[in-house]
Amino acid sequence: MRATAPAEPVRTSAADPAPFIRIDGVSKYFGTFRAVENVSLEIRKGEIFALLGGSGCGKTTLLRMLAGFEDPTKGRIFIDGQDMTGVPAYDRPVNMMFQSYALFPHMSVEKNVGYGLKHERMSDAERKDRVREMLELVQLSQFAHRKPHQISGGQRQRVALARALARQPKLLLLDEPLAALDKKLREHTQFELMDIQHKTGTTFIVVTHDQEEAMILSDRMAVMDKGEVRQVGSPTEIYEYPTNRFVAGFIGSINFAEATVASISGDLAEVEVPSFGGRMTARAVPGLAPGQALTLAVRPEKLAISRERPAAGNAVRGVVSDVGYFGKDSLYKVRLPSGAVLSAHSANARRAAEAERVATWEDEVWLCFDPTAAILLTG
Amino acid sequence: MTDTAEADAAPAARRGSGLARWFNRRGWADLTIATPYVWLTIFFLLPFMIVTAMSFASRTPTSPPFSFGVHDSFLNFENFARLFEDDLYRRAFLISIRNAALATLLCLLIGYPMALGLTRVSRSARNILLMLVILPFWTSFLLRVYAWMGLMGTNSWFNRLLTSIYNGLVPDDWAIRSIQMMHTNFAVVLVTVYSYLPFMILPLYANLEKLDLTLDEAAMDLGSRPFRVFLDVTLPLSIPGIIAGAMLVFIPACGELIIPGLVGNPSQPMIGRVISDEFSSARDWPMASAVSVALLFLMVGPMMLYSHFEAKAQEKKAMEP
């Protein structure tokens, strides 16, 4: 597989296009319930790949199939070129960090971390060294002799990580790794996780329902809904170039408006947007035809708010119905004559007193956006 | 996580519901707590003190058949001396402990897989199977022992079946007419295991049911095959259940009167039988009391030691930073 890879210098881990893990048309049914439906994914060596979706979207089931706790109803999983069909969990080159951490309550931190090494062919000294190395990696050396109930939640999370990494798996699965931590600790741990992944070079698959977590952590991510993968891409691709309404709405906030294609010229399309009260220009997507109904979507931070009508770009007129002041930025809710309400985020780059701000309640304002900022969604 | 949960629980308890406040103010809570203590004092502690007092009395041909201060001193320690001197008591204790220990071990070996199985079946099947575990209690205990007597008797179909299987397996000149099962310690252990099995299964089930199955998955994920997972995770975490079940079987099995009385070897009496005989046929109430007191200390001793060490271990856990 490596031989067929283009001979380009390896810039980042994500630059190696040879699929390390291949999920090939995998489905999982529980009775009549379709937990995972025909999922195909290719994950590269050394990348952090996130499976993102709401509860019940099948992301955990997919993870459990990778770990070997569930067998796919259909399809196959290949890890490092090896077909995993029928390979039990204890024989897979995969380790998992459980959402509940699943630390053995009757074993010390050290024993927990060393548990997986019992089955490895190595001398006792090597085993001890590895455990020490792992505890150093997660900065828990001084807690080696404590039991799991004697350490904090954040420390437990790190024990779970050390235990899962101790066997040097080819693939590490992380089930909601940060869900049980409080906000402050979560932010800190996110970067720690990325740092550890960088140091060990292990391929990570992270399951999460938290879009920010997925965006920060992952090199690439798959957004799942009702057992299906709706889009795969880098965080930027997913955020800036969503291919369907579900993905656009799931990640971040967004304004949707129903639209009809009026004309296409080059890479720009004119669309009729009734709720905006006129025609808007947007960057065209392949396969558009005049008269086609679609959705126009604009992220709130891409809407510029001003009192005067801007010279160029798409502009919509409305009245400020609500202002939310967050400090670093403000959220404006603007009611259009059609009754539609658009959200616009504007950064508070200047220090300004309340009266000096761009707009306030009941002000008449213009919202303007660049054609490239408008997303046309056909799905 | 737990810290915040506890912190949340405390003010909730302080606020409390109106009902809880009324309950506490009127002293109902105190009464609820006091009831079992009062009950145990009247129906366990007082009788036990009477029995203990009686064990220091002497047997006299009076009614009731004992008096204090017959000999030189008011208290008579001879009953306890006899416990050690007379071979009858020592043997009875040993046989009781041996039979009970064997029955406990067998109950554990049979009950553990059953309890574990109960936790691994679907919820609806689990309820039916739990029901089946408890079902024998709906028939009189005595009746069930009589049923076993029928089965073990030399002319029963069961005995004949076992005999023919045995005869089929061994050379002809080893053939026997029937297997002697009745009036043996084997019969005592068999019927004890049968009778006390639910007392092993239920506490074990309660313990195993609470175990987190993701721990099993974690062990398997870390390379352990299913049996290894059992040895490393399930078994150590079920020790409290094993201890609870073993106590519930061992203690009553040790003092068991009916089973050895009906199916046991009359020349090898167990301790329950000895107590009963001393009370009724020998009318030696002080001696019977002495044996009872000795039995109680024999049973309670290990339990006290266990809870003492348990408390120490807990203390040590709490002391660690």
Interface residues (C-beta under 8 A of the other chain):
Chain A: A67 G68 F69 P88 A89 Y90 D91 V94 N95 M96 F98 S100 A102 L103 F104 P105 H106 Y115 G116 K118 H119 E120 R146 K147 Q150 G153 R163 A164 R167 A180
Chain B: M1 D212 T214 L215 E217 A218 A219 M220 D221 L222 G223 S224 R225 D232 V233 P236 L237 K317 E320 P321
